[in-house]
Amino acid sequence: LALAQEETKVDKIENINFPAAVIDMKVVLAKSLAFTTLQKEIQKLEKNYKDEIQKEEDQLKQEQEQLIAQKSVLSNEEFKEKEDAFKQKVNKIQGKVEKIRRELESTMAKGMQVIQQEAVKHMKEIARKEGYLLVFDANTTVISADKINISNIVVDKLNKSLPKITVEKKKEKKVD
């Protein structure tokens, strides 16, 4: 009898037609083909920048060694001038590294924004078709039934409409 009452409760719960759904945007991003390509593109850019900076750092190390070797033969004034010029080069490289870091973060943020906007477009379309009045974020929802989670449906539509995203490296002006 208790088991029959429990099954009746489950049937009643499953038959409730509450016009709401949940979506887990973290899952949507993780399964998004465009997000995967965005990450790969950013990693490729990051590697190219690291290689570029490494060459400049190696060059600075050589200059530093030469400067140290010249210290005994240069006057204090000449050494100070060369040391100041070297410090300016170091500061310039540090500024460049910071600029690159900000640029990569900005590019990643813009790419994620494009993906999220596309996902929201699909989420709205699903909500309209299915009659959902509310769509909750799964990460802020305490409990939800799997049958109202539309994350995978959004992922499927997103992967069809936005299979990849391209990142363009800004051509920077050489300043020497």
N, CA and C atoms as a LAMMPS dump frame, in Angstrom:
ITEM: TIMESTEP
0
ITEM: NUMBER OF ATOMS
528
ITEM: BOX BOUNDS ff ff ff
-5.0000000000000000e+02 5.0000000000000000e+02
-5.0000000000000000e+02 5.0000000000000000e+02
-5.0000000000000000e+02 5.0000000000000000e+02
ITEM: ATOMS id mol type element x y z
1 1 1 N 0.827 -1.199 0
2 1 2 C 0 0 0
3 1 3 C 0.874 1.266 0
4 2 1 N 1.918 1.274 0.841
5 2 2 C 2.825 2.425 0.905
6 2 3 C 3.53 2.633 -0.425
7 3 1 N 3.913 1.522 -1.062
8 3 2 C 4.591 1.6 -2.356
9 3 3 C 3.649 2.163 -3.427
10 4 1 N 2.399 1.741 -3.389
11 4 2 C 1.401 2.237 -4.343
12 4 3 C 1.164 3.73 -4.158
13 5 1 N 1.131 4.199 -2.917
14 5 2 C 0.944 5.627 -2.646
15 5 3 C 2.148 6.429 -3.149
16 6 1 N 3.362 5.846 -2.96
17 6 2 C 4.598 6.514 -3.412
18 6 3 C 4.591 6.646 -4.938
19 7 1 N 4.184 5.574 -5.634
20 7 2 C 4.126 5.611 -7.096
21 7 3 C 3.098 6.637 -7.573
22 8 1 N 1.992 6.767 -6.87
23 8 2 C 0.963 7.741 -7.216
24 8 3 C 1.515 9.155 -7.083
25 9 1 N 2.303 9.405 -6.03
26 9 2 C 2.931 10.716 -5.851
27 9 3 C 3.873 11.022 -7.003
28 10 1 N 4.684 10.029 -7.402
29 10 2 C 5.627 10.209 -8.513
30 10 3 C 4.869 10.518 -9.798
31 11 1 N 3.778 9.768 -10.048
32 11 2 C 2.953 10.019 -11.245
33 11 3 C 2.404 11.436 -11.233
34 12 1 N 1.926 11.887 -10.058
35 12 2 C 1.379 13.239 -9.951
36 12 3 C 2.457 14.277 -10.242
37 13 1 N 3.657 14.065 -9.687
38 13 2 C 4.764 15.011 -9.906
39 13 3 C 5.134 15.066 -11.385
40 14 1 N 5.196 13.893 -12.01
41 14 2 C 5.584 13.852 -13.429
42 14 3 C 4.523 14.471 -14.333
43 15 1 N 3.289 14.49 -13.879
44 15 2 C 2.214 15.052 -14.699
45 15 3 C 1.998 16.549 -14.462
46 16 1 N 2.738 17.122 -13.528
47 16 2 C 2.614 18.564 -13.296
48 16 3 C 3.198 19.272 -14.523
49 17 1 N 2.446 20.177 -15.065
50 17 2 C 2.918 20.896 -16.24
51 17 3 C 3.326 22.302 -15.816
52 18 1 N 4.492 22.399 -15.232
53 18 2 C 5.007 23.693 -14.779
54 18 3 C 5.84 24.278 -15.91
55 19 1 N 5.461 25.445 -16.395
56 19 2 C 6.129 25.999 -17.586
57 19 3 C 7.508 26.599 -17.286
58 20 1 N 8.453 25.733 -16.872
59 20 2 C 9.799 26.212 -16.567
60 20 3 C 10.826 25.185 -17.019
61 21 1 N 12.026 25.67 -17.213
62 21 2 C 13.133 24.801 -17.611
63 21 3 C 14.388 25.3 -16.905
64 22 1 N 15.428 24.483 -16.945
65 22 2 C 16.72 24.912 -16.422
66 22 3 C 17.763 24.741 -17.517
67 23 1 N 18.801 25.556 -17.422
68 23 2 C 19.922 25.445 -18.363
69 23 3 C 21.205 25.629 -17.575
70 24 1 N 22.173 24.818 -17.908
71 24 2 C 23.485 24.92 -17.285
72 24 3 C 24.439 25.494 -18.333
73 25 1 N 24.696 26.791 -18.234
74 25 2 C 25.543 27.451 -19.239
75 25 3 C 26.975 26.919 -19.219
76 26 1 N 27.423 26.428 -18.063
77 26 2 C 28.766 25.833 -18.008
78 26 3 C 28.822 24.583 -18.881
79 27 1 N 27.763 23.779 -18.816
80 27 2 C 27.683 22.574 -19.645
81 27 3 C 27.586 22.969 -21.116
82 28 1 N 26.766 23.969 -21.389
83 28 2 C 26.603 24.431 -22.772
84 28 3 C 27.963 24.869 -23.334
85 29 1 N 28.704 25.671 -22.565
86 29 2 C 30.027 26.109 -23.028
87 29 3 C 30.984 24.929 -23.18
88 30 1 N 30.997 24.047 -22.189
89 30 2 C 31.928 22.915 -22.213
90 30 3 C 31.695 22.009 -23.423
91 31 1 N 30.435 21.857 -23.829
92 31 2 C 30.112 20.979 -24.957
93 31 3 C 30.047 21.723 -26.291
94 32 1 N 30.253 23.023 -26.253
95 32 2 C 30.164 23.837 -27.458
96 32 3 C 31.411 23.675 -28.328
97 33 1 N 31.178 23.343 -29.587
98 33 2 C 32.293 23.225 -30.538
99 33 3 C 32.984 24.572 -30.725
100 34 1 N 32.194 25.631 -30.751
101 34 2 C 32.765 26.975 -30.934
102 34 3 C 33.669 27.341 -29.759
103 35 1 N 33.27 26.974 -28.542
104 35 2 C 34.089 27.274 -27.368
105 35 3 C 35.402 26.5 -27.439
106 36 1 N 35.333 25.252 -27.88
107 36 2 C 36.543 24.436 -28.032
108 36 3 C 37.492 25.077 -29.037
109 37 1 N 36.945 25.535 -30.177
110 37 2 C 37.815 26.173 -31.176
111 37 3 C 38.351 27.5 -30.653
112 38 1 N 37.531 28.218 -29.89
113 38 2 C 37.981 29.485 -29.309
114 38 3 C 39.168 29.241 -28.382
115 39 1 N 39.062 28.241 -27.523
116 39 2 C 40.163 27.925 -26.607
117 39 3 C 41.437 27.568 -27.376
118 40 1 N 41.289 26.756 -28.419
119 40 2 C 42.462 26.359 -29.223
120 40 3 C 43.1 27.565 -29.909
121 41 1 N 42.256 28.447 -30.445
122 41 2 C 42.761 29.654 -31.112
123 41 3 C 43.526 30.542 -30.123
124 42 1 N 42.957 30.703 -28.929
125 42 2 C 43.605 31.535 -27.903
126 42 3 C 44.938 30.905 -27.495
127 43 1 N 44.957 29.586 -27.327
128 43 2 C 46.198 28.892 -26.96
129 43 3 C 47.257 29.057 -28.05
130 44 1 N 46.823 29.005 -29.31
131 44 2 C 47.757 29.172 -30.424
132 44 3 C 48.338 30.595 -30.422
133 45 1 N 47.464 31.572 -30.231
134 45 2 C 47.927 32.968 -30.153
135 45 3 C 48.893 33.15 -28.984
136 46 1 N 48.527 32.556 -27.848
137 46 2 C 49.352 32.66 -26.648
138 46 3 C 50.746 32.076 -26.903
139 47 1 N 50.794 30.927 -27.571
140 47 2 C 52.076 30.285 -27.87
141 47 3 C 52.907 31.173 -28.804
142 48 1 N 52.269 31.723 -29.828
143 48 2 C 52.988 32.605 -30.762
144 48 3 C 53.561 33.818 -30.032
145 49 1 N 52.743 34.397 -29.159
146 49 2 C 53.218 35.546 -28.389
147 49 3 C 54.37 35.147 -27.469
148 50 1 N 54.236 33.989 -26.81
149 50 2 C 55.293 33.532 -25.899
150 50 3 C 56.607 33.339 -26.649
151 51 1 N 56.523 32.74 -27.843
152 51 2 C 57.722 32.538 -28.66
153 51 3 C 58.361 33.881 -29.018
154 52 1 N 57.519 34.818 -29.405
155 52 2 C 57.98 36.159 -29.782
156 52 3 C 58.663 36.852 -28.588
157 53 1 N 58.016 36.797 -27.44
158 53 2 C 58.549 37.438 -26.228
159 53 3 C 59.833 36.739 -25.776
160 54 1 N 59.863 35.41 -25.909
161 54 2 C 61.05 34.656 -25.491
162 54 3 C 62.283 35.114 -26.279
163 55 1 N 62.113 35.356 -27.573
164 55 2 C 63.226 35.835 -28.403
165 55 3 C 63.724 37.186 -27.89
166 56 1 N 62.763 38.056 -27.568
167 56 2 C 63.133 39.387 -27.073
168 56 3 C 63.807 39.295 -25.699
169 57 1 N 63.323 38.393 -24.848
170 57 2 C 63.932 38.216 -23.534
171 57 3 C 65.349 37.656 -23.653
172 58 1 N 65.542 36.717 -24.577
173 58 2 C 66.887 36.159 -24.798
174 58 3 C 67.851 37.254 -25.249
175 59 1 N 67.352 38.113 -26.118
176 59 2 C 68.162 39.235 -26.608
177 59 3 C 68.52 40.173 -25.445
178 60 1 N 67.564 40.417 -24.562
179 60 2 C 67.819 41.265 -23.393
180 60 3 C 68.849 40.638 -22.455
181 61 1 N 68.782 39.326 -22.294
182 61 2 C 69.764 38.636 -21.433
183 61 3 C 71.175 38.817 -21.987
184 62 1 N 71.299 38.708 -23.309
185 62 2 C 72.616 38.919 -23.94
186 62 3 C 73.095 40.348 -23.698
187 63 1 N 72.187 41.291 -23.878
188 63 2 C 72.549 42.692 -23.653
189 63 3 C 72.969 42.927 -22.208
190 64 1 N 72.27 42.285 -21.283
191 64 2 C 72.599 42.433 -19.858
192 64 3 C 74.003 41.88 -19.576
193 65 1 N 74.299 40.726 -20.158
194 65 2 C 75.626 40.132 -19.974
195 65 3 C 76.718 41.035 -20.543
196 66 1 N 76.435 41.606 -21.719
197 66 2 C 77.414 42.531 -22.331
198 66 3 C 77.595 43.768 -21.454
199 67 1 N 76.523 44.253 -20.912
200 67 2 C 76.561 45.437 -20.057
201 67 3 C 77.396 45.162 -18.807
202 68 1 N 77.169 44.014 -18.195
203 68 2 C 77.938 43.638 -17.006
204 68 3 C 79.423 43.497 -17.35
205 69 1 N 79.699 42.911 -18.514
206 69 2 C 81.097 42.733 -18.942
207 69 3 C 81.773 44.081 -19.204
208 70 1 N 81.021 45.072 -19.644
209 70 2 C 81.581 46.391 -19.968
210 70 3 C 81.719 47.297 -18.747
211 71 1 N 81.137 46.903 -17.632
212 71 2 C 81.098 47.773 -16.454
213 71 3 C 82.494 48.234 -16.027
214 72 1 N 83.431 47.337 -16.074
215 72 2 C 84.788 47.686 -15.604
216 72 3 C 85.531 48.615 -16.57
217 73 1 N 85.167 48.623 -17.847
218 73 2 C 85.883 49.463 -18.818
219 73 3 C 85.176 50.789 -19.117
220 74 1 N 83.929 50.899 -18.666
221 74 2 C 83.182 52.144 -18.915
222 74 3 C 83.271 53.062 -17.7
223 75 1 N 83.156 54.343 -17.989
224 75 2 C 83.082 55.293 -16.867
225 75 3 C 81.719 55.116 -16.202
226 76 1 N 81.604 55.577 -14.972
227 76 2 C 80.334 55.449 -14.255
228 76 3 C 79.19 56.092 -15.03
229 77 1 N 79.477 57.234 -15.64
230 77 2 C 78.456 57.966 -16.402
231 77 3 C 78.01 57.172 -17.634
232 78 1 N 78.994 56.63 -18.383
233 78 2 C 78.659 55.835 -19.575
234 78 3 C 77.875 54.582 -19.186
235 79 1 N 78.318 53.948 -18.112
236 79 2 C 77.628 52.733 -17.656
237 79 3 C 76.186 53.054 -17.254
238 80 1 N 76.018 54.165 -16.535
239 80 2 C 74.679 54.575 -16.081
240 80 3 C 73.765 54.824 -17.284
241 81 1 N 74.294 55.479 -18.324
242 81 2 C 73.505 55.734 -19.543
243 81 3 C 73.052 54.427 -20.182
244 82 1 N 74.008 53.486 -20.34
245 82 2 C 73.681 52.199 -20.966
246 82 3 C 72.717 51.39 -20.095
247 83 1 N 72.918 51.501 -18.779
248 83 2 C 72.042 50.787 -17.852
249 83 3 C 70.608 51.342 -17.929
250 84 1 N 70.489 52.649 -18.006
251 84 2 C 69.169 53.283 -18.136
252 84 3 C 68.489 52.877 -19.442
253 85 1 N 69.253 52.845 -20.52
254 85 2 C 68.701 52.433 -21.822
255 85 3 C 68.219 50.982 -21.755
256 86 1 N 69.012 50.148 -21.069
257 86 2 C 68.637 48.739 -20.91
258 86 3 C 67.342 48.619 -20.097
259 87 1 N 67.247 49.39 -19.015
260 87 2 C 66.041 49.35 -18.177
261 87 3 C 64.807 49.783 -18.961
262 88 1 N 64.982 50.755 -19.852
263 88 2 C 63.86 51.198 -20.695
264 88 3 C 63.391 50.06 -21.607
265 89 1 N 64.343 49.316 -22.148
266 89 2 C 63.993 48.175 -23.006
267 89 3 C 63.229 47.12 -22.205
268 90 1 N 63.695 46.859 -20.978
269 90 2 C 63.022 45.884 -20.105
270 90 3 C 61.589 46.342 -19.828
271 91 1 N 61.431 47.616 -19.489
272 91 2 C 60.09 48.164 -19.214
273 91 3 C 59.185 48.071 -20.439
274 92 1 N 59.77 48.304 -21.611
275 92 2 C 59.004 48.234 -22.856
276 92 3 C 58.488 46.808 -23.074
277 93 1 N 59.329 45.815 -22.829
278 93 2 C 58.93 44.412 -23
279 93 3 C 57.852 44.053 -21.966
280 94 1 N 58.018 44.51 -20.732
281 94 2 C 57.017 44.227 -19.699
282 94 3 C 55.668 44.839 -20.076
283 95 1 N 55.702 46.035 -20.618
284 95 2 C 54.473 46.674 -21.086
285 95 3 C 53.832 45.896 -22.22
286 96 1 N 54.671 45.395 -23.103
287 96 2 C 54.181 44.609 -24.236
288 96 3 C 53.521 43.315 -23.74
289 97 1 N 54.138 42.657 -22.76
290 97 2 C 53.588 41.424 -22.206
291 97 3 C 52.22 41.697 -21.579
292 98 1 N 52.12 42.784 -20.845
293 98 2 C 50.856 43.154 -20.199
294 98 3 C 49.785 43.452 -21.249
295 99 1 N 50.17 44.155 -22.303
296 99 2 C 49.233 44.484 -23.383
297 99 3 C 48.73 43.197 -24.059
298 100 1 N 49.632 42.261 -24.288
299 100 2 C 49.266 40.985 -24.92
300 100 3 C 48.297 40.226 -24.024
301 101 1 N 48.586 40.192 -22.709
302 101 2 C 47.725 39.491 -21.762
303 101 3 C 46.301 40.072 -21.792
304 102 1 N 46.227 41.397 -21.771
305 102 2 C 44.909 42.06 -21.813
306 102 3 C 44.19 41.765 -23.134
307 103 1 N 44.947 41.776 -24.214
308 103 2 C 44.379 41.515 -25.536
309 103 3 C 43.81 40.091 -25.618
310 104 1 N 44.559 39.117 -25.076
311 104 2 C 44.084 37.731 -25.087
312 104 3 C 42.827 37.576 -24.231
313 105 1 N 42.826 38.201 -23.059
314 105 2 C 41.642 38.143 -22.188
315 105 3 C 40.434 38.77 -22.876
316 106 1 N 40.655 39.89 -23.526
317 106 2 C 39.575 40.59 -24.222
318 106 3 C 39.042 39.743 -25.376
319 107 1 N 39.941 39.122 -26.124
320 107 2 C 39.546 38.282 -27.252
321 107 3 C 38.729 37.088 -26.765
322 108 1 N 39.178 36.483 -25.66
323 108 2 C 38.455 35.346 -25.089
324 108 3 C 37.056 35.79 -24.631
325 109 1 N 36.991 36.922 -23.956
326 109 2 C 35.709 37.431 -23.46
327 109 3 C 34.756 37.723 -24.618
328 110 1 N 35.268 38.342 -25.681
329 110 2 C 34.415 38.65 -26.837
330 110 3 C 33.903 37.366 -27.49
331 111 1 N 34.774 36.384 -27.613
332 111 2 C 34.374 35.103 -28.205
333 111 3 C 33.306 34.413 -27.369
334 112 1 N 33.501 34.41 -26.047
335 112 2 C 32.516 33.792 -25.156
336 112 3 C 31.186 34.521 -25.227
337 113 1 N 31.243 35.84 -25.374
338 113 2 C 30.019 36.63 -25.469
339 113 3 C 29.231 36.244 -26.73
340 114 1 N 29.933 36.062 -27.839
341 114 2 C 29.284 35.657 -29.091
342 114 3 C 28.601 34.295 -28.91
343 115 1 N 29.326 33.368 -28.281
344 115 2 C 28.782 32.018 -28.066
345 115 3 C 27.565 32.071 -27.138
346 116 1 N 27.688 32.825 -26.048
347 116 2 C 26.568 32.915 -25.103
348 116 3 C 25.348 33.577 -25.728
349 117 1 N 25.566 34.602 -26.542
350 117 2 C 24.435 35.256 -27.216
351 117 3 C 23.711 34.273 -28.139
352 118 1 N 24.495 33.468 -28.833
353 118 2 C 23.897 32.467 -29.727
354 118 3 C 23.133 31.421 -28.905
355 119 1 N 23.697 31.007 -27.78
356 119 2 C 23.032 30.027 -26.91
357 119 3 C 21.722 30.596 -26.358
358 120 1 N 21.75 31.853 -25.946
359 120 2 C 20.542 32.5 -25.407
360 120 3 C 19.469 32.595 -26.494
361 121 1 N 19.889 32.861 -27.714
362 121 2 C 18.94 32.919 -28.829
363 121 3 C 18.215 31.57 -28.957
364 122 1 N 18.974 30.471 -28.895
365 122 2 C 18.369 29.134 -28.992
366 122 3 C 17.511 28.826 -27.768
367 123 1 N 17.979 29.253 -26.604
368 123 2 C 17.23 29.032 -25.37
369 123 3 C 15.871 29.723 -25.459
370 124 1 N 15.846 30.953 -25.949
371 124 2 C 14.586 31.694 -26.097
372 124 3 C 13.659 30.995 -27.094
373 125 1 N 14.238 30.513 -28.172
374 125 2 C 13.448 29.817 -29.198
375 125 3 C 12.821 28.542 -28.613
376 126 1 N 13.603 27.775 -27.855
377 126 2 C 13.093 26.549 -27.226
378 126 3 C 12.001 26.899 -26.215
379 127 1 N 12.246 27.917 -25.406
380 127 2 C 11.271 28.339 -24.398
381 127 3 C 9.947 28.742 -25.064
382 128 1 N 10.039 29.467 -26.161
383 128 2 C 8.835 29.897 -26.877
384 128 3 C 8.084 28.692 -27.442
385 129 1 N 8.808 27.775 -28.104
386 129 2 C 8.175 26.596 -28.713
387 129 3 C 7.559 25.664 -27.675
388 130 1 N 8.255 25.494 -26.554
389 130 2 C 7.802 24.555 -25.517
390 130 3 C 6.853 25.192 -24.504
391 131 1 N 6.703 26.522 -24.586
392 131 2 C 5.797 27.214 -23.67
393 131 3 C 6.382 27.466 -22.288
394 132 1 N 7.715 27.49 -22.183
395 132 2 C 8.338 27.786 -20.888
396 132 3 C 8.224 29.278 -20.597
397 133 1 N 7.723 29.584 -19.414
398 133 2 C 7.639 30.983 -19.001
399 133 3 C 8.894 31.414 -18.262
400 134 1 N 9.597 30.439 -17.691
401 134 2 C 10.809 30.699 -16.923
402 134 3 C 11.905 29.735 -17.345
403 135 1 N 13.127 30.236 -17.411
404 135 2 C 14.281 29.368 -17.604
405 135 3 C 15.278 29.756 -16.521
406 136 1 N 15.558 28.8 -15.641
407 136 2 C 16.465 29.033 -14.517
408 136 3 C 17.88 28.585 -14.851
409 137 1 N 18.825 29.214 -14.204
410 137 2 C 20.217 28.8 -14.302
411 137 3 C 20.394 27.582 -13.395
412 138 1 N 20.864 26.484 -13.962
413 138 2 C 21.014 25.243 -13.194
414 138 3 C 21.989 25.405 -12.03
415 139 1 N 22.921 26.321 -12.139
416 139 2 C 23.918 26.506 -11.08
417 139 3 C 23.361 27.234 -9.862
418 140 1 N 22.224 27.896 -10.021
419 140 2 C 21.616 28.581 -8.879
420 140 3 C 20.304 27.917 -8.452
421 141 1 N 19.995 26.793 -9.085
422 141 2 C 18.786 26.054 -8.758
423 141 3 C 19.16 24.901 -7.841
424 142 1 N 18.452 24.77 -6.736
425 142 2 C 18.793 23.743 -5.762
426 142 3 C 18.516 22.353 -6.306
427 143 1 N 17.309 22.114 -6.791
428 143 2 C 16.933 20.799 -7.315
429 143 3 C 16.107 21.017 -8.58
430 144 1 N 16.385 20.204 -9.576
431 144 2 C 15.55 20.257 -10.781
432 144 3 C 15.528 18.878 -11.416
433 145 1 N 14.42 18.556 -12.051
434 145 2 C 14.292 17.275 -12.745
435 145 3 C 15.057 17.351 -14.058
436 146 1 N 15.696 16.244 -14.395
437 146 2 C 16.476 16.213 -15.639
438 146 3 C 15.63 16.504 -16.871
439 147 1 N 14.349 16.138 -16.803
440 147 2 C 13.516 16.302 -18.002
441 147 3 C 13.253 17.774 -18.346
442 148 1 N 13.5 18.7 -17.401
443 148 2 C 13.308 20.112 -17.729
444 148 3 C 14.64 20.821 -18.008
445 149 1 N 15.733 20.045 -18.027
446 149 2 C 17.041 20.626 -18.326
447 149 3 C 17.229 20.66 -19.842
448 150 1 N 17.326 21.86 -20.39
449 150 2 C 17.422 22.015 -21.853
450 150 3 C 18.853 22.263 -22.326
451 151 1 N 19.829 22.067 -21.45
452 151 2 C 21.229 22.351 -21.79
453 151 3 C 21.681 21.607 -23.045
454 152 1 N 21.427 20.295 -23.109
455 152 2 C 21.896 19.509 -24.256
456 152 3 C 21.177 19.885 -25.55
457 153 1 N 19.911 20.265 -25.444
458 153 2 C 19.176 20.704 -26.636
459 153 3 C 19.803 22 -27.167
460 154 1 N 20.119 22.912 -26.236
461 154 2 C 20.755 24.176 -26.628
462 154 3 C 22.127 23.901 -27.24
463 155 1 N 22.883 22.971 -26.65
464 155 2 C 24.207 22.613 -27.189
465 155 3 C 24.077 22.113 -28.625
466 156 1 N 23.119 21.218 -28.873
467 156 2 C 22.936 20.675 -30.229
468 156 3 C 22.648 21.789 -31.237
469 157 1 N 21.739 22.68 -30.876
470 157 2 C 21.391 23.778 -31.782
471 157 3 C 22.571 24.742 -31.956
472 158 1 N 23.271 25.011 -30.854
473 158 2 C 24.429 25.908 -30.891
474 158 3 C 25.531 25.343 -31.789
475 159 1 N 25.787 24.05 -31.66
476 159 2 C 26.837 23.433 -32.465
477 159 3 C 26.492 23.411 -33.958
478 160 1 N 25.204 23.43 -34.267
479 160 2 C 24.789 23.502 -35.675
480 160 3 C 24.895 24.936 -36.208
481 161 1 N 24.49 25.898 -35.386
482 161 2 C 24.462 27.277 -35.868
483 161 3 C 25.813 27.985 -35.741
484 162 1 N 26.646 27.536 -34.783
485 162 2 C 27.944 28.178 -34.559
486 162 3 C 28.976 27.084 -34.267
487 163 1 N 29.364 26.33 -35.324
488 163 2 C 30.285 25.213 -35.094
489 163 3 C 31.709 25.638 -34.728
490 164 1 N 32.081 26.837 -35.131
491 164 2 C 33.414 27.318 -34.764
492 164 3 C 33.418 28.833 -34.721
493 165 1 N 34.435 29.336 -34.088
494 165 2 C 34.576 30.779 -33.969
495 165 3 C 36.025 31.092 -34.311
496 166 1 N 36.236 32.142 -35.084
497 166 2 C 37.608 32.471 -35.464
498 166 3 C 38.066 33.724 -34.743
499 167 1 N 39.319 33.709 -34.415
500 167 2 C 39.945 34.809 -33.693
501 167 3 C 40.987 35.407 -34.613
502 168 1 N 40.916 36.706 -34.769
503 168 2 C 41.908 37.369 -35.614
504 168 3 C 42.918 38.086 -34.741
505 169 1 N 44.19 37.833 -35.033
506 169 2 C 45.269 38.51 -34.305
507 169 3 C 45.407 39.914 -34.882
508 170 1 N 45.402 40.876 -33.992
509 170 2 C 45.566 42.253 -34.441
510 170 3 C 46.977 42.43 -34.966
511 171 1 N 47.07 43.084 -36.1
512 171 2 C 48.399 43.401 -36.643
513 171 3 C 48.931 44.579 -35.861
514 172 1 N 50.009 44.358 -35.157
515 172 2 C 50.531 45.457 -34.355
516 172 3 C 51.639 46.185 -35.106
517 173 1 N 51.697 47.467 -34.856
518 173 2 C 52.701 48.294 -35.502
519 173 3 C 54.024 48.05 -34.788
520 174 1 N 55.065 47.83 -35.556
521 174 2 C 56.386 47.649 -34.968
522 174 3 C 56.911 48.995 -34.506
523 175 1 N 57.232 49.067 -33.225
524 175 2 C 57.777 50.301 -32.677
525 175 3 C 59.169 49.982 -32.164
526 176 1 N 60.163 50.549 -32.793
527 176 2 C 61.559 50.311 -32.368
528 176 3 C 62.238 51.596 -32.005
